Amino acid sequence: MKRTVVLLLFSITCLVCVAQEKLFKTAISNGAGVDGFYTINNTSSKYSIDDFRSFANKNGYYLDPNYKSKTISRFGDVATQITTIRFIPKSDYLSYINYALSRGWTSKPFKEYRNSQNASAMLYFYPNGNKNIGDLYYYQYDNVYWSGDWDEGRISGTGSGLAFNNEWYVAFKGIFHKGYPSGKVVFRWLSRKNVDVVCDVSKIQEMTSNSGTFHDDMAWFEIGGKYGFIDAASRTLINPQFGSVIDDFMDTPSGSNYAVVKNNKDGLDWKMNRSGSLFAYSDAQQKKIDDEKAATERAKREAEAKAAEERRIAEEKAEEERRLAEEKRLAYLQKIKPYMDKNKWQRGDRLCLEFGREGQFVTGTLEEWNGDKSKCRIKIVTSPNGNMSYNGDLLTKNNLIWIPTSGEGWHKALPEEIEAANRQDNSIYTQSISTLAKCPECSGTGYVEYTYNESIFGIPLGSRTGTRKCSRCDGTGFIMKSQTVKSL
């Protein structure tokens, strides 16, 4: 009996699923709009959003998460009724993107668009709504769907289309020539960051551009009230920067063609060649060009002359500084020369040596002579660094070293040298001092514990614990600890 009930319930459930799918498919078919997408309106409250998701996943649809619903009360129960929901076929996803971007335009349905393997279009627009000329984006799209004609793989004539790359989806309509906008073209674009299952239509941006007729593969275009030029032959762009176009390019032999534009900087009319260079339109303008060129050359010469004069002054100053330094050096050597005479040295005198670099001194007190006075021993008083060495001896404070008494610059120190040496002194000396410290063996008690085995008449009685005088500190509890200290 239970098995019969289970089978019956299973059969009823399957029938409900079949009925639900039939209902959804019929509703989708009936709800298809001119855009080719499927909207179900006024659906039954007995179907939950999970039912719609299950059906969409099973049948190859995206389900627009921005559905509409309302809360209803029936026989005392509260339920949620889906009032409007949209299904997007996965196989027709690009059509949906194009629909979202080009809604309101009178264009062919996307399914009638054609895509050529080598299709391309040149599109320009201001991304993110930032309408600064310097931020103009200019793209060549090689994946283009187009409702109009083709010319050697490039969109041509009047129509509408969709193009996309790794960053943008762009829908457009208007007139194109060899892939370039020619005439009025409207662009709408959306960053691919704002496209997931559905488009964030609030992020869609729009711009309209106007372009002139192509002559000799050159045409003007206008964006944001400024004019630039397209070169279809070299596939380059002269950015919009002019106030207006007075005369367009003409169909003339290559190299002899030019346009006439109004320059925003001076408000004058100028001729412009294909590369965007301006040249004189009249004798007055040519004179202005010549005058500006002459002024530029004059300013350049004046700047070069000024720089040369500044270099000359700097070199003279440096030479004077070198001369004064040399004179000062010679005067110093002349001044200390008499003090190098060892016959004038006496014990206790402070001797000095310029050591390490100019103006840096080591000083020491004369302690004693050797037999022939060719050397003397000094005790270091000051040195720039106690780690510096002289003939293998460290110049550490209070260190005793032997020095030659002639020929190596040692001399009796001048008062100003002693003063400088004291300021420079960075020498150190070390000494060993002894202090009382608590004995680590007995922790300062003077005694330590020890274990011994006790026996009587040869019979072991077991181990015993006792105390005895600490051998390390001899029972005093303290030891002498030596340490090396550094002093200035």
Secondary structure, 3 states (H helix, E strand, C coil): CHHHHHHHHHHHHHHHHHHHHHHHHHHHHHHECCCCCEEEECCCCCCCHHHHHHHHHHHCEEECCCCEEEEEEECCEEEEEEEEEEEEEHHHHHHHHHHHHHCCCCCCCHHHCECCCCCEEEEEECHHHCCCHHHCEEEEECCEEECCEEECCEEEEEEEEEEECCCEEEEEEEEEECCEEEEEEEEEEEEHHHECCCECHHHCEEEEEEECCCECCEEEEEECCEEEEEECCCCEEEEEEEEEEEECCCCCCCCCCCEEEEECCCCCEEEECCCCCEECCCHHHHHHHHHHHHHHHHHHHHHHHHHHHHHHHHHHHHHHHHHHHHHHHHHHHHHHHHHHCHHHCCCCCEEEEECCCCCCEEEEEEEEECCCCCEEEEEEEECCCCCCEECCEECCCCCEEEEECCCCCCEECCHHHHHHHHHHCCCCEEEEEEEEEECCCCCCCCEEEEEEEEEECCEEEEEEEEEEECCCCCCCCEEEEEEEEEEC
